[in-house]
Amino acid sequence: MAYSEDLAERIRTHLEGNPKIEEKKMFGGLAFLLSGNMSVGIIGDELMVGVGKDAHDEMVALPGARIMDFTGQEMKGWLVVGTPGIKKEEALGEWVERGVTFASSLPAK
């Protein structure tokens, strides 16, 4: 599955200047890793974002967010945010920041 290069560029803008971020093609999409941990990623034209298990239920209620079930099972702590939830740059930035905050809470790989 291809990923949206437009969305990738928008995410890169939000992550600009963070030397700990690495891009890696994964899952047929693109992942943005912080110290080896995925913070956000792209599948098609949607954003995958790590929010952690504690924030999962609160974050899934936000506009455009839904439970990630990439493997056919719910992946608690991970969400998919569709186009309506990331259309505005401010909203995308907030999701990217949530993902970075989550990834930074994990031990480096």
C-alpha positions as CSV (number, residue, x, y, z in Angstrom):
1,M,0.0,0.0,0.0
2,A,1.4,3.4,-0.9
3,Y,1.4,6.3,1.5
4,S,0.6,9.9,1.0
5,E,3.7,11.9,0.2
6,D,1.8,15.1,0.9
7,L,1.0,13.9,4.4
8,A,4.6,12.8,4.9
9,E,5.8,16.3,4.0
10,R,3.4,17.9,6.4
11,I,4.6,15.6,9.2
12,R,8.2,16.3,8.3
13,T,7.5,20.0,8.8
14,H,6.2,19.4,12.3
15,L,9.2,17.2,13.2
16,E,11.8,19.5,11.6
17,G,14.8,20.1,13.8
18,N,14.4,16.9,15.9
19,P,17.6,15.0,15.4
20,K,16.3,11.9,17.1
21,I,13.6,11.3,14.4
22,E,14.3,8.7,11.8
23,E,12.0,7.8,8.8
24,K,11.6,4.1,8.0
25,K,9.3,2.4,5.5
26,M,7.2,-0.1,7.4
27,F,3.9,-1.9,7.1
28,G,3.6,-0.7,3.5
29,G,3.7,2.9,4.7
30,L,6.1,5.3,6.4
31,A,7.0,5.4,10.1
32,F,8.6,8.3,12.0
33,L,10.7,6.8,14.8
34,L,12.0,8.6,17.8
35,S,15.0,6.9,19.3
36,G,13.9,3.7,17.6
37,N,10.2,3.9,18.8
38,M,7.4,4.7,16.4
39,S,5.7,8.0,17.2
40,V,3.5,8.4,14.1
41,G,3.2,6.7,10.8
42,I,1.3,6.9,7.5
43,I,-0.8,4.2,5.9
44,G,-2.5,5.4,2.7
45,D,-3.6,8.9,3.6
46,E,-4.2,8.3,7.3
47,L,-2.1,8.9,10.3
48,M,-1.2,6.2,12.8
49,V,-0.3,7.6,16.2
50,G,0.9,6.1,19.4
51,V,-0.9,7.6,22.4
52,G,-0.3,4.9,25.0
53,K,-2.8,2.7,26.8
54,D,-3.6,5.2,29.5
55,A,-4.7,7.9,27.0
56,H,-6.3,5.5,24.5
57,D,-9.9,5.9,25.5
58,E,-9.8,9.7,25.8
59,M,-7.9,10.1,22.5
60,V,-10.2,7.8,20.4
61,A,-13.1,10.1,21.1
62,L,-11.4,13.0,19.3
63,P,-12.5,14.0,15.8
64,G,-11.3,11.7,13.1
65,A,-9.7,9.1,15.4
66,R,-10.6,5.5,15.6
67,I,-9.1,2.3,17.1
68,M,-6.2,0.9,15.2
69,D,-6.8,-2.8,14.2
70,F,-4.0,-3.3,11.7
71,T,-3.7,-6.9,12.6
72,G,-7.4,-7.6,12.9
73,Q,-7.3,-7.1,16.6
74,E,-7.5,-3.8,18.5
75,M,-4.0,-2.3,19.2
76,K,-4.6,-0.6,22.5
77,G,-2.5,2.6,22.7
78,W,-2.5,3.1,18.9
79,L,-5.0,5.1,16.9
80,V,-5.7,5.9,13.2
81,V,-6.7,9.4,12.4
82,G,-8.4,9.9,9.1
83,T,-8.3,13.0,6.9
84,P,-11.1,14.9,8.7
85,G,-9.0,14.8,11.9
86,I,-5.8,16.0,10.3
87,K,-7.0,18.3,7.7
88,K,-6.0,21.5,9.6
89,E,-2.3,22.0,10.2
90,E,-2.9,22.7,13.9
91,A,-4.8,19.4,14.4
92,L,-2.0,17.5,12.6
93,G,0.6,19.2,14.8
94,E,-1.3,18.2,17.9
95,W,-1.4,14.5,16.8
96,V,2.2,14.5,15.9
97,E,3.1,16.0,19.3
98,R,1.0,13.3,21.0
99,G,2.9,10.6,19.1
100,V,6.3,12.2,19.9
101,T,5.4,12.5,23.6
102,F,4.3,8.9,23.7
103,A,7.5,7.7,21.9
104,S,9.7,9.8,24.2
105,S,8.2,8.0,27.2
106,L,9.6,4.7,26.0
107,P,13.2,3.4,26.5
108,A,15.4,4.0,23.4
109,K,15.9,1.0,21.2
